[in-house]
Amino acid sequence: MELRMTSRYAPSLWRLCTVMAFVVATAFAQQPAPTETHHGLDPANLDMSVKPAQDFFQFANGGWLAKNPVPPEYSRYGSFEELIEKNNRDLHQILDEAAANTSAQKGTNVQKVGDFYASAMDSAQVERLGVTPLAGEFDRIAALNNTSDLPVLLARRHVHGVPGLFNFFVDQDAKASTSVIAQLYQGGLGLPDRDYYTKEDDRSKTIREEYVKHVAKMFELLGDNPANAAAEAKTIMEMETDLAKASMTRLERRDPNATYHKMTLSEVSALTPAFSWEVYFREIGLPSPGSLNVGQPEFFKEMSQLIANRPVNDWKTYLRWHLIRATAPMLNSAFVNEAFRFNGTVMTGAKELRPRWKRALGSVNDGLGEALGILYVKKYFSPQAKARALEMVNNLKEAFRERIETRQWMTEGTRVKALGKLDAFAVKIGYPEKWRNYAGLEIDRGPYVLNAMRADSFEFKRQLAKVGQPVDRTEWGMTPPTVNAYYNPSMNEIVFPAGILQPPFFDPNADDAVNYGGMGAVIGHELTHGFDDQGSQLDAQGNLTDW
């Protein structure tokens, strides 16, 4: 599973360590049919024709595998995906009820969730409007006359959740974890990672070829003739390849010290003579950002060179591409289908686009995750389940403590600090104690893409308001319905949303053996992140320091 943040803003990628689809036995109970009442292990998931001593995997999972072929909308299918499907069904019911409630009081969570979902499900409106809701954004790009105006346009893109050129976000100061500062990070790519642009194996070459075809097709859908679209796609590949070559590798980014370079605004400006940070920060609403962290200074030097050397028309092409790339899933079917052809089929092997209601659900969870979460936990996560999960976490922390206390290779000084860090772990179960307030966010039943952009803009401004303020340690980095968990080194916290605290991982009515074999593995996984190659570089308070 990958981290899915609310909104499209990039987190500092080393901070949130999520569950990564490690094996959890599929012999745990599936979501039962209405007439079933059992909890825990389901014998039907076993393959009793195989002796466990000969093939334990087939013995333990054969029945489940036979009943659960990989659905065409997935490139893989297992316990995580099974639970995601169960939660999707639950959320589908909640959203259908909210959308049907057309008399909900304006400004309430039910109104916003219902209207957002209704606008996403209104396929007739989406098809009729096409890209017209974005006409003003494309007009702004067309009016670009000089690369010196790029900061203005990029600021607007970022505020509205459209990525491009680099990533801006707000996060804790890695070496002063009680402070919140602005952060600049490499970005600007249409493919997932720099390696997709630089590797020379056959698969990488094929993906690049397909990517160029995909970009060209999207430009054609915008109305460009095939020859111009092909030339524009070539330009995109060239520009993104330059950015990729200046980017850190995934391995390099695993070292948090390598991505920590605290600077003043004037020092950042010296890196990029072709890009005005004063203008950018003014336009996003942060005219005095104070000290900020620059994750990859060399990337920003190259970015400035690229701005200086590329003609303004290339930047118009680049901005058009990243606008349509970000918004395609919320537009008419021609854009949706082409986006899926590349991002789904080419990149992951998925054979079938997810049903519209699932895609709409994902958008509501991205934009209104805690408003939806309130409705979800009210129906599907009991106080009993929360108490049982917390008991499990505490028991596993104690077991981990015993391991630390008995490691002979560990020096006593390190042992004391390790135990101190374990004791300082914050534990969050199910849902936030303080729910997010969406007052001021306008959601209606108009264009789907505009609801999504307003939600992104609302979240951007909420994040921006944190700069210079004390860290809010009650905040969550995942929404309550999310089927995942994480450890956040800067907060020194482990977080388990209500979405993952469901069968087959967790059942408050099941035996301990079942819950420790399922959710216990998830909890243990997150605990160890505090002491792995990344987590061990931060102390009990979440500061980047060698302890």
N, C-alpha and C positions, 0 to 999 in steps of 0.2 A: 504494500500500500504506500502511496505517496502522500505527503503532506498537502492538504488542500486548505489554503488559507481563505478566510472570507475576503472577498474582493480579489483583484488581480495584482496586488502589490507584492513585490519580491521580498521575502524575509531574508535576513542574513542566514545563509543556507546552512551554516554549521550549528546554529543555535538550537533548532528543534529536531530532536532525534526521534524518529517515529518508528512504529512497528513496521518491519520490512518483510511481511509475508513469510515468516518462518513457519515451520510445519506445526500445525495443531491437529491432533488426530481427528479425522472426519467421522470416526465412529460415535462422536457425540451426537446427541439427538438433533434431528433436523426440526424446523418449525413444524409442530404437529398439526395434523388435520383437526378440524373442529371436534371430532369424536374421540381423539386421543388425549390421554392425560398423563403419560409417563414423562419422567424427568431424568436427564442424565444419559447414560449409555443406551443406544438403541441396537438390539441384536440384529435387526434387519440390515444394518450397515456393515455387518461382518460377512466374510465369505467362509462359511463353515466347511466348504469342500477342500480347503487348503489347510494343511497342518502349520501351526504358527512357527514351529521349529524350522520348517522348510522355506517359508516366505511370509514373514510376519507382516510386511506391508500389505500384501494381498489379503491375508487373513483379516487384518484390522480394517481395511478400507474397501475391499472388493465389492461388497454389496452396495456401498454408497457410490462407488465409481460406475457401477453398472447402471444405476438409476439416474446418474447426473452427467450426461455428456456435456461437453463445453458448448454453451449456447452461442449462436452465431454472432451475437453482439459483443462477446468477450473473446479475448485472446488467451485467457486462462480462467480456470474456475476452481475454487476450493472453499474452505471454511469462511474466509473473509467475504468472498463474493456471495456465498450462500446467505450470510447474515445481511449483507448490503441489500440483497433482493427482499429479504423479510422486512427490513426497515423501510425499504422503498414502498412496499405494499401498505405499511402502517402510515407512512407520510402521505401517500397518495390519498388515502381516506381523509386525513386531516385537511389536505389542500382542497379536495373536492368539496368538502363541507364549507370551508372558508370562502371558496369562490362562489358557491351557491348563495351565500349570505350577502345579498346585494344591499341589505339595509343596515349593515354593520356601521357603527358610528365612525365618522371620518376621523382619522388620526390614530385609531386603535390598532393594535397588532393584527387583529383579525381582518380589519379592512385592508391593511397594507399587504399582508400575506395573501389574502384572497384576490385582491386586484392585481398584484404582481403575477400570480399564477394564472389568473384569467387572461391577462394580456399575453403571456407566453403561450397559452393554449389556443388563442384566437388565430388559428392558421389562416383563415380567410383575410383578416386584417393584415397579417404579416405579408402574405403573398401580394395583396393589393398595393401595399406601400412600397415594397421592394427596398431600395436604398434611399428613398426620398427623405426619411427622417434624418439622414446624415448629410443632406445637401449643404447645410451651413458649414459643416466641418470640412467638406471637400472644397467649398468656395474659399475658405480661409487658406487652405493649402495652395490653391490655384493663385491666390493673391500674393504669395511669397515672392519677393523681388530680390532679396539679398540674404546671404547666409547669416548676416548679423541679426536677422530677425528670427533665426531658428529657436533661440531660447524662449521666445514668446509662444511659438506654436508648440514646442515640446512641453512647456509648462502646462498648457491647456490639455494636451493629450494625457499627460500624467495625472492631472487632477481628475479627469474623466475615466481613468482606468485603462487607457490605451498605452501600452508600453512602446518604447522606442529609444534607441541610441544608448541609453544607460538606465539603471534602476535608481530611483530615489525612494527611501523609506525612513521611518523613524523607529529607533530601537534604543535599548540600554547601551550606555558606554561600557564596553567590554572590560575596562580596567577601573571603572567607578560605577558599579552596578546599581547605585541608587539614583543615577542621573540618566535622563533621556536626551539623546542628541540626534541630529539629522545624520543620515548615512547615504553615501554615494557608492554605487557598486556597478561592476561591469554588466553589460546587457546588450540589447539591441539586435539580438539574433532571432531568426524565424525558426531555426532548427534547435533542438533541445540543448545542445552543448557544443563547445568549440571543436571537439573531436569529430563531429559530423562533417565539418568543413576541411579538416586537415588529414584525416586518415586516408590511406590509399588502398585499403582492402576492397574487394568487389562489392560487398554490401554497402559500404560507405559511398562508393562511386555511384551505385544505383540510386541510393537515396538522394544524392545531390542532383542527379539527372531528373529524377521524379519531382524534386522540389522546384527546379526551374520550370518544368512543365506546369506544375501546380500554380506557381506565381503567375505565369503567363495566362493560364486559364482564368484566374481570378480577375486579372486586368481586362480580359476579354468580356467577362461578365459585367464589368463596370462600363463597357461600351467602347473600349479601345480596339482598333483593328488588329488582326493577328500579328502582322509584322511589327507594329509598335509594341504590342504586348510582349512579344518574344525579346525585343531589345530591352524593354524595361525589366523583364525577369533576369536577363543577363547582368544588368546594372545592379540589381538587388543582390545577386549572388556575389558579385565582386565586392560590393560595399560590406556585406556581412562577413565575407571571408577575411577582409582586412580587420574587422572588429574581432573576429574569432582568433586570429593569429596574435592579437595583442592581449587576449584574455588568459587568465590563469586556468590551468587544468583542474579537474575535480580533485585530484590528489593534492595539488598545491593548496587548494582552498580548504582542505581539511585541517590545515595548521592555522588556528585562529590568530596567532601572532603575525602571520604573513598577510592577513587581511585587516590589520589594525594600523592605521596611520592617521592619527588625530591632527587636524590642521585648522588654521584660521581661514576665513573666507579669502583673504588676500593670498595666502599660500596656495589655496586651491586654484584661484584665478591665475596664478603664475604657471600652473601646469597646463592651462588651456587658453592661450592668448586669443584663439579664434572663437571662444565661447564665453559669453558674459554671464557669470554666475549671479552677479548683482541683479541683472534683469530676470533671470530664471527664478530666483528666490522671491523677488518682488511679485512676479506674476502668479506664483503658487500660493502666495499669501503669507510668506515668511521672510519679510524684508531684512530681519536681523537674526540669522540662523545661529550665531555664536559659533563655538567650536564644533566641527563635524568630523566624522570618520570617512576617509576615502579608502575603500577596500583594495583597489588596485590602481595606484598612481600611474603606472606605465600604460595601462589601458586608456586613461583619460588623456595622457599625452598624445597617444596615437589617434584618439577621437578628435582632438584639436587639429592634428595634421590632416585628417580625413575631411574635416569641415573646410579647412583652408584650400585643399587641393581639388575638391569635387565641385563641379558647377551647380548652380542653384537648381537647375532642372532635375539633376540627379536626386537632390534632397526632396523635391516635390514628389518624385517617384517613390522614394523611400517612405515618406510620410503617408502617401496614399496606400502603399502596401500594408504598412503596419496598422492603419486604421481599419482597412477591410479585413485583415487577418484577425484582429481582435474582436470584431463585431459580426463576422460571418455566421457564427452559430445562432445568432438572434435575428437573422434576415430571412429572405424568402428561400424556397427549397433549392434553387439553383446554387446559391452560395453554401447552404448547409450541406448539400450532397457533395460538392467539390471539396469542401473542408474535410468531410468525413473520408472521402476517397483517399486523400493524402494522409491526414493525421490518424485516421483509424485503420484503413486497410493497408496502406504502404508502410506506415510506421509500426503498427502493432499486430497486423494480421487479422484484425477484427473483420468479420464478413458482413455484418449487418448493423445499420444505424440503430441506436437505442430508440425506443418509442418516444414520441414527443413528450408524453407526460413525465418520463424519467429525466429528460433533458430540462424540462421546465422546472421540475423539482430541484435539480441541481442549481439552477440559477437563483431560485428563491432562497435556497440554503446559503449560497454565496453572498447574496445581497442582504438577506434578513435572517441570518442564521439563528440569532438568539430569540427573535420574535417567533420564529418557527419552533425553536427549541422549547420555549415555554409551553406551547401546545403539545409538543411531543412528550415531554417528561410528565405532564399532567396525566396522560393516558397510559404511558408505557414504562415508567420508572418509579417504583414505590420507595418510600422511606426504608422499608425492610431490605430492599435490594441494596440501597446505599450503605446501610449499616453493615450488611454482610460483606460487601466489597471492601469497606474500610477495615474490617477485622482481618480479612485476607492480606491486605497490604501491610498492616502492622505485624502480622505473623511472619510474613516473608522478609520484612525489614529485620526482624529479630534473628531469623535464620542467616541472613546476610551478615549481621553483626557477629554471629558466632564464627563465620568463615574468616572475617577480618581478624578477630581476636586470636585465631589459632594458626595464622600463616607464619611459618617460621622464617621465611625469606624476607619478611617485611621488617624494617627497622622500627624501633619503638616510637620514634618521633613521627614517622609517617603513619603508623598505626593510630596514634592519638588524633592526628588530623583527619584521617579517613573516617574514624568513628564520629568525630565532630561533624564532618560533612553529612554522614548518614543520619545523625540525629537532627540535623537542620533541614532535612528534606521536607518540603511542603507537599501535601497530598491533596489533590482535588478529585472528587468523585462525582460523576453524573452530570452536574450542571453548575453554573456560577452561583455563588451566594448573592451576588449583586448583578441583576440583569441589565443588559445594555438598553439605553433609552434611544428610541428612533424618532423622537420628537423633532420636527423640522424637515424630515425626509418626505418629499412629495411622491406618492405612488398612486397611479390611476390605471384605468383600463385602456389607455392609449397605446402608442407604439412600444412594443416589448423592449426594443433596443434602448429607448430613452429611459425607461424605468431602470434598466441595468446600469446605464451610465450615471443616472442620478444617484443610485445606490452606491456606486463606486466613488463618486464625488463626495458624498456624505461621509463615507468611511475615510477617504483621504483627509478631509478636513478634521475629522475626529482624531486621526493619528497626528496631524500637524499640531493640534492644540496641546499635545503632550510635551513638546520640546521645551526644555527648561523647567518642567514640572517634576515632582517626586514620582517615582515608579509606582504604578498601581499594581500591587501584587495579587489583587483579586481577579485580575483579567485573565481570560482564557484565550488560547491560540487556536482552538478548534470549536466547532459548534456542537451542542449537545447530541444531535442525532448521528454524528460522525462515527463510522466504524473504524476506529484507529485509537492510538494512544501516543503519548510523547513524554520525553524528558526534556526540560528546558534548562541548559546549564547556567544561564545568566540569572534565572530565578531559583535554581536548585530545587526544581519541583517536578513531580511526576503527576500526569493528568490522564484520567480515564473517563471519557465521555459516556453518557448513558447509552449511546448507540452501540458500543462494543460490549457493554455489560448486559448482554442478551445471549440466549442459546444460539450457537453451540459453545460459546466461550464461557458463559456464566449464566447460572440459573439459581436464584435464591432458594428454590425448593429442591435442588439436587443435593446429592451427597457431597461431602468435602472432596472425596477422591476425584470426582468429575470436575468440580470447579477448580481445584488446584492443578489438575492436568490440563485444563483449558486456559482459564483466565490467569491462573497462577503462573503459567509460562509467560504470558504477556507482562504481568507485573514484574516478574524477575528480569525479563528482557529490559524493561525500562529502568529498573534499579541499577543494572550494570552499566548503563550509559553514563551514570555519574562518575564512573571510574575507568572508562575506556580511553582510547588514545586522544579523544577530544575532551570529554567531560573531566578527565583528570587534570586538565590544564586550568580549571577554574576551582576556586575555593568554596567554602561553605556558604559564603555570601554571594556567590556568582561572579566574583572578580577574576579576570584573567591574570593568574599569577602562579608561579612554580612553588607549590606547597610540598 
